[in-house]
Amino acid sequence: MKTVKLSVEGMHCEGCVSRVEKALSEVEGVRSVEVSLEREEATVEADDVSGAPLVRAVEEAGYEASVKV
């Protein structure tokens, strides 16, 4: 299992947080998701998933994302 941290821009409320959590949790291999509105980030625990499908899922939900290094 590995942890991926994403920077997420464009969230304004708890509804946004819920949409990002749902989008990330639907990516194959994701085990858990924690999204922080205050820190504008998401922490994902997943089975060997690269950042690209996670970023794509957030972008398809309508937000900007990038992998934090």
Buried (B, 14 or more C-beta within 10 A) or exposed (E): EEEBBBBBEBBEEEEBBEBBBEBBEEBEBBEEBEBEBEEBBBBBBBEEBEBEBBBEBBBEBEBEBEEEE
